[in-house]
Amino acid sequence: MTISVNAKGKSHAKSLISSGDVDTSSAWSFSADDGNALLGENGDNWAAYGAMHLAVDSSADPETKEHYKYPLGKNGKVYRSGLIAIRQRAGQQGETAVYDAAGALIESIDGTRSMPKQREERFANAELRVVMPPETDACKPKRIAGYAARFNSMSENLGGFRERIAPGAFAGSLLDADVRALWNHDANIVLGRNKSGTLRLMEDDVGLHFEVDMPETQLVQDMVMGPITRGDVTQCSFGFYTIEDSWENVDGEMIRTLLKCELLDVSPVTYPAYPETNVAARSMEAARSAQPQLWQNDIMRRRLELDATV
């Protein structure tokens, strides 16, 4: 078996991508019925069949299905998830040319579609406390204070990788970002804002520290201050856009480091979580494309599952 890149299939895929005939969200599958649909009513349209495959086996008859390998689309569209599947299989088989060809097509897809920044959220299992004003200055508002993020603290597993935050990741945001303090990331319950001076943020050796002058409303007193004072709510979270990150393989485990983040909000949270995010999944794929030697097969399989949801 001699597998090589199918130049006609690659060219056809580029044409489809240029014209916008791309499926970026559906899970990938390619059945016998899908293949027969490409062959047409007479079952002999090998040009159409081959145009939807990224590789060929030169040892097989060109007018047989065995000649064509790695389907990349169907129904007149290239499937991004199909290209991810090709990369996984080609990487496992050591078929570098096919692996690289699929990667180039993925980059073409990501470069031609509009990719708005997507919000991520992370939580910090860190100090959160109520700060009462001195009895001699009862006019000052009650405050809450804590760490929304801890530097160099490893996260739990986020679905094939773990994550940490580099010191200085929020430095740019502290200079010019318009950051809110929210309750449970609910934009309807604003506790403070750095532009108004009611939210104060700083980085220290531990992480991202915040302090909020709490609104003197009954809703906030009952819903927010009460649970924090009682110790029912003790953890914080922050919302952000990733500006720059890096990936490395540490003892067989993939580690993402957040180097620069655009901070959106900090928030006391009832149920902290590390949600899997599409933007992290895309960053993971980009890193794997740039340094495939770092990635283990089990990580590649998990990545395929994540990309199928993008």
VENPE-V336927 format. One record per residue. RES is the residue in one small letter. SS is DSSP state (H for helix, E for strand, L for the rest). NEAR is the number of other ideal C-beta (glycine too) atoms within 8 Angstrom. D_CENTER is the distance of its C-alpha to the mean C-alpha in whole Angstrom. Layout:
BEGIN
<<RES | SS | NEAR | D_CENTER> <RES | SS | NEAR | D_CENTER>>
END
This chain:
BEGIN
<<m | L | 4 | 37> <t | L | 6 | 36> <i | E | 10 | 32> <s | E | 9 | 32> <v | E | 10 | 29> <n | L | 13 | 31> <a | H | 6 | 32> <k | H | 9 | 32> <g | H | 17 | 29> <k | H | 12 | 27> <s | H | 8 | 29> <h | H | 10 | 29> <a | H | 13 | 25> <k | H | 10 | 25> <s | H | 8 | 27> <l | H | 13 | 26> <i | H | 14 | 22> <s | H | 7 | 25> <s | L | 6 | 26> <g | L | 6 | 23> <d | L | 8 | 24> <v | E | 13 | 20> <d | E | 10 | 18> <t | L | 7 | 15> <s | L | 4 | 14> <s | L | 6 | 17> <a | L | 5 | 17> <w | L | 10 | 19> <s | L | 5 | 23> <f | L | 8 | 26> <s | L | 6 | 29> <a | H | 5 | 33> <d | H | 6 | 33> <d | H | 11 | 30> <g | H | 12 | 32> <n | H | 8 | 36> <a | H | 9 | 34> <l | H | 11 | 34> <l | H | 12 | 37> <g | L | 9 | 39> <e | L | 3 | 42> <n | L | 6 | 44> <g | L | 7 | 41> <d | L | 7 | 42> <n | L | 10 | 40> <w | H | 9 | 38> <a | H | 7 | 37> <a | H | 10 | 35> <y | H | 13 | 34> <g | H | 14 | 33> <a | H | 9 | 31> <m | L | 12 | 28> <h | E | 14 | 28> <l | E | 17 | 27> <a | E | 15 | 29> <v | E | 13 | 33> <d | E | 12 | 35> <s | L | 6 | 38> <s | L | 5 | 40> <a | L | 8 | 40> <d | L | 6 | 42> <p | L | 8 | 40> <e | L | 6 | 41> <t | L | 7 | 40> <k | H | 6 | 36> <e | H | 7 | 36> <h | H | 11 | 36> <y | E | 13 | 33> <k | E | 10 | 30> <y | E | 11 | 26> <p | E | 12 | 26> <l | L | 15 | 23> <g | E | 13 | 24> <k | E | 11 | 26> <n | L | 5 | 28> <g | L | 6 | 28> <k | E | 10 | 24> <v | E | 15 | 22> <y | E | 13 | 19> <r | H | 13 | 15> <s | H | 13 | 15> <g | H | 13 | 19> <l | H | 15 | 18> <i | H | 16 | 15> <a | H | 10 | 18> <i | H | 14 | 20> <r | H | 14 | 18> <q | H | 12 | 18> <r | H | 9 | 22> <a | H | 14 | 23> <g | H | 13 | 22> <q | H | 8 | 23> <q | H | 7 | 27> <g | L | 5 | 27> <e | L | 10 | 27> <t | H | 7 | 25> <a | H | 8 | 27> <v | H | 16 | 25> <y | H | 13 | 22> <d | H | 8 | 22> <a | H | 11 | 23> <a | H | 16 | 20> <g | H | 10 | 18> <a | H | 8 | 20> <l | H | 16 | 19> <i | H | 14 | 16> <e | H | 9 | 16> <s | H | 10 | 18> <i | H | 14 | 17> <d | H | 9 | 14> <g | H | 6 | 16> <t | H | 9 | 19> <r | L | 8 | 16> <s | L | 3 | 16> <m | L | 5 | 12> <p | L | 4 | 12> <k | L | 6 | 10> <q | L | 8 | 8> <r | L | 8 | 9> <e | E | 12 | 8> <e | E | 12 | 11> <r | E | 12 | 12> <f | E | 12 | 16> <a | E | 17 | 19> <n | L | 5 | 21> <a | L | 13 | 24> <e | L | 6 | 27> <l | E | 13 | 27> <r | E | 8 | 31> <v | E | 9 | 34> <v | E | 9 | 36> <m | L | 5 | 39> <p | L | 11 | 41> <p | L | 6 | 44> <e | H | 5 | 47> <t | H | 4 | 49> <d | H | 7 | 47> <a | L | 6 | 46> <c | L | 4 | 45> <k | L | 6 | 42> <p | L | 8 | 39> <k | L | 10 | 37> <r | E | 11 | 34> <i | E | 16 | 31> <a | E | 11 | 29> <g | E | 13 | 26> <y | E | 14 | 23> <a | E | 14 | 20> <a | E | 13 | 18> <r | E | 10 | 20> <f | L | 12 | 20> <n | L | 8 | 20> <s | L | 9 | 19> <m | L | 7 | 17> <s | L | 10 | 15> <e | L | 5 | 15> <n | L | 7 | 14> <l | L | 12 | 10> <g | L | 9 | 10> <g | L | 10 | 12> <f | L | 14 | 11> <r | E | 12 | 12> <e | E | 14 | 12> <r | E | 13 | 14> <i | E | 15 | 15> <a | L | 10 | 18> <p | L | 8 | 21> <g | L | 6 | 21> <a | L | 12 | 17> <f | L | 12 | 19> <a | H | 8 | 22> <g | H | 10 | 21> <s | H | 12 | 20> <l | H | 10 | 23> <l | H | 6 | 26> <d | H | 4 | 25> <a | L | 11 | 22> <d | L | 6 | 23> <v | L | 13 | 22> <r | E | 14 | 23> <a | E | 14 | 23> <l | E | 13 | 23> <w | E | 10 | 24> <n | L | 9 | 21> <h | L | 10 | 19> <d | E | 7 | 21> <a | E | 7 | 22> <n | E | 4 | 26> <i | E | 12 | 27> <v | E | 10 | 27> <l | E | 15 | 28> <g | E | 13 | 28> <r | E | 11 | 27> <n | H | 12 | 27> <k | H | 5 | 29> <s | H | 7 | 32> <g | L | 6 | 32> <t | L | 9 | 31> <l | E | 17 | 28> <r | E | 8 | 28> <l | E | 13 | 26> <m | E | 8 | 26> <e | E | 10 | 25> <d | L | 6 | 27> <d | L | 4 | 27> <v | L | 8 | 25> <g | E | 14 | 22> <l | E | 14 | 22> <h | E | 13 | 25> <f | E | 15 | 26> <e | E | 10 | 29> <v | E | 13 | 30> <d | E | 9 | 33> <m | L | 13 | 33> <p | L | 8 | 34> <e | L | 6 | 38> <t | L | 6 | 37> <q | H | 5 | 38> <l | H | 7 | 35> <v | H | 14 | 33> <q | H | 10 | 36> <d | H | 8 | 36> <m | H | 9 | 32> <v | H | 15 | 30> <m | H | 12 | 33> <g | H | 9 | 35> <p | H | 10 | 32> <i | H | 15 | 31> <t | H | 7 | 35> <r | H | 6 | 35> <g | L | 6 | 32> <d | L | 6 | 31> <v | L | 11 | 28> <t | L | 6 | 27> <q | E | 12 | 23> <c | E | 16 | 21> <s | E | 15 | 17> <f | E | 16 | 16> <g | E | 11 | 13> <f | E | 13 | 12> <y | E | 11 | 10> <t | E | 13 | 9> <i | E | 8 | 12> <e | E | 6 | 12> <d | E | 9 | 11> <s | E | 8 | 13> <w | E | 15 | 13> <e | E | 8 | 16> <n | E | 11 | 18> <v | E | 7 | 20> <d | L | 4 | 22> <g | L | 5 | 20> <e | E | 8 | 17> <m | E | 14 | 14> <i | E | 13 | 13> <r | E | 15 | 11> <t | E | 12 | 13> <l | E | 13 | 12> <l | E | 9 | 15> <k | E | 9 | 15> <c | E | 12 | 14> <e | E | 12 | 15> <l | E | 15 | 16> <l | E | 11 | 17> <d | E | 11 | 18> <v | E | 15 | 20> <s | E | 14 | 21> <p | E | 13 | 23> <v | E | 12 | 21> <t | L | 5 | 23> <y | L | 4 | 21> <p | L | 9 | 18> <a | L | 6 | 15> <y | L | 9 | 12> <p | L | 6 | 10> <e | L | 8 | 7> <t | L | 9 | 4> <n | H | 8 | 3> <v | H | 11 | 3> <a | H | 14 | 2> <a | H | 15 | 4> <r | H | 11 | 5> <s | H | 12 | 6> <m | H | 15 | 7> <e | H | 12 | 9> <a | H | 8 | 11> <a | H | 11 | 12> <r | H | 14 | 13> <s | H | 10 | 15> <a | H | 6 | 16> <q | L | 8 | 18> <p | H | 9 | 18> <q | H | 4 | 21> <l | H | 10 | 19> <w | L | 13 | 17> <q | L | 7 | 19> <n | H | 8 | 19> <d | H | 6 | 18> <i | H | 12 | 15> <m | H | 14 | 15> <r | H | 9 | 16> <r | H | 10 | 13> <r | H | 16 | 11> <l | H | 12 | 13> <e | H | 9 | 13> <l | H | 13 | 9> <d | H | 12 | 9> <a | L | 10 | 12> <t | L | 7 | 10> <v | L | 10 | 9>>
END
